[in-house]
Amino acid sequence: MRLRSLRLHSFRAHAETSIDLSPGVNLFVGPNGAGKTNLLEAVHYLCLSKSFLTSTDAHAVRRGESFFEVEGAFEGERRSALKVRLALLPGEGKRAFVNGSALDRLADLVGRVPIVVLSPADHLLTDGGPTERRRFLDQTLSQAYPVYLDDLLKYRRALKQRNALLLQVRRGARHAPGTMEAWNEELATLGSRIVSRRRRFLELFQGFLLDAYRLLDATGEEPSATYAPSVAPEASGDGEPAEEDMDAFRKALARVARRERETGRTLVGPHLDEVTLQLDGFDVRPYASQGQHRTLGLALRIATGLFLREHLDEPPLFLLDDVFGALDPERTQAVLDLLTSDAVGQSLMTAARSEPFEGTIDFADPEHSAFSVVRGTVTPALSTEPASFPS
């Protein structure tokens, strides 16, 4: 998918901003605090209904205003054109509209416009805790498989209810007979499906991860990503768990039942699972250098884009937020070569200076655009040619 135009109203540093974008690389240059990252954040809202910077939507409202609105016009290679609008309204929360029609659920935005975000926080993917790697799995799979997102949302609701019941039990409160058993069955069914699809995805993902290392010219090491569940089910080839998988989940819940009543929380399930990352068979977290962490984190994001493009038959948008400062010149050049190749689609990226890119990307070519961002105002830079999309 490609973003043809973007409009922001009362969003972060932007009072009112409208820009047209090119189909290739779109570079936003400006000092810290100028509002360039806000543009990527707005696109993230349009694609996934939330920010990649904060979990509090109110922080995205421009100071002194009561609401924000962002809007984007998208064009697909094979998908139909979309006009997406998302607003945070006082007393109503977020509302999303596609081609003028309101969506019943914000989750219905996910997957319409696939997206991949690269940022300095990507080091958490490889040297942070398991929450970051579970989030990586969930975001990728939710964009590729709507049924996965549905199961994930249902699982989270069931988990919340079961944890609330466990807290009641811990405090000595009574509950209706059979209630805990009903939540156990819900978690076993949904959790087994989530685990099965995560494992199957990582098996497929291995090839894309190797391709990403090749594209980054980092073929001296072999990366791998494997799933480490808290419940060990039987492997299922089609993403659907067998009855044995659900039975293993039920038995795991039974084994920890006493500790769960003592702690007041669910102690097994996909909300606690881990992804093990390795280079040449060695665990990345304790043994990898900073350079290896950066390369693997970058490769995971690029591999995600390759996977989404093949699975959805549509290239995702790449958002790169100030990622080049931490990369050496060789890796920077490899990423820029990738962004200007046929391997990926449109990209939007931020940087403090444009000079590092001018020797590689021809911003006089209408395929690419550069913009200056100063105090929430966006103006064309380096080229005055209008954006041009192929028919």
Buried (B, 14 or more C-beta within 10 A) or exposed (E): BBBBBBBBBBBBBBBEBEBBBBBBBBBBBBEEEBBBBBBBBBBBBBBBBBBBBEEEBEEBBBEEEEBBBBBBBBBBEEBEEBBBBBBBEEEEEBBBBBEEEEBEEBBBBBBBBBBBBBBEBBBBBBBBEEEBBBEBBBBBBBBBBEEBBBBBBBBEEBBEBBBEBBBBBBEEEEEEEEBBEBBBBBBBBBBBBBBBBBBBBBBEBBEBBBBBBEBBBBEEBEBBBEBEBBBEBEEBEEBEBBEEBBBBBBEBBEEBBEEBEEBBBBBBBBBBBBBBBBBEEEEBEEEBEEEBBBBBBBBBBBBBBBBBBBBBEBBBBBBBBBBBEBBEEEBBBBBBBBBBEEBBBBBBBBBBEBEBBEEBBBBEBBBBBBBBBBEBBBEBBBBEBEBEBEE
